[in-house]
Amino acid sequence: MISTIKHSLFGLTTVKSFLLDDGELVLVDTGYSGRCAQNILNAVRKIGRRPDEIKLCLLTHRHFDHVKGLRRLRDLCGFKVAAHQAEAEAITEATGVEVDVRAEDGDFLPFAGGLRIIHMPGHTEGNISLLAGRALIVGDSIRGNRGSLRPPSRRFSEDYVLAIQSVLRLTELDFDEVYVSHGRNIERNGKEQITNLIKRLKM
């Protein structure tokens, strides 16, 4: 089960965290403030679990709206922290929290039924997506838009051409659901939606 936790971002849009529950709890991204951290704690309790049952926090990339809630949550929950090795130092500098697991492309993390790391550079150098069973959590690699998908933000991507090249890799994977940090998730036919996005990008 994947729970989506929405955080208001300056009242203009939202950014999301995701809570994976497959016996063990895994948190993906922390939001950017103490209020975001509290949203996550409330979501954990809502499903009848305790905050200290979160065993891993996986960060998709280093941008502030995904990592700034880390320190408070780590201090409260005691979880391990994972991110791509290229993001680790920047995350520690931004949050004061060491990254315990410095992942690379293709790594398999034995949490919540098994999590596969997909390196998708471009938005940031160490930006990642996460494959959890039939669900793909893409972070900022793709955006949602009223039931369809859009490419990553050109404005906020360090290398937009590389970010688009990373999106093309997703057709190699097998998944149904797509979870995005900004916009609406795709709960079925996710691979078809990404295939359609790639066709538009190639036009």
CORTACOR-V351566 format. One record per run of one state. SS is the DSSP state (2 for helix, 1 for strand, 0 for the rest). FROM is the first residue (numbers start at 1). TO is the last residue. If there is no record, write none. Layout:
<<SS:FROM:TO> <SS:FROM:TO>>
This chain:
<<0:1:1> <1:2:9> <0:10:12> <1:13:21> <0:22:24> <1:25:28> <0:29:33> <2:34:46> <0:47:50> <2:51:53> <1:54:58> <0:59:63> <2:64:67> <0:68:69> <2:70:77> <0:78:79> <1:80:84> <0:85:87> <2:88:95> <0:96:100> <1:101:103> <0:104:107> <1:108:109> <0:110:114> <1:115:119> <0:120:127> <1:128:132> <0:133:134> <1:135:139> <0:140:141> <1:142:145> <0:146:147> <1:148:151> <0:152:159> <2:160:172> <0:173:176> <1:177:180> <0:181:185> <1:186:186> <0:187:189> <2:190:202> <0:203:203>>
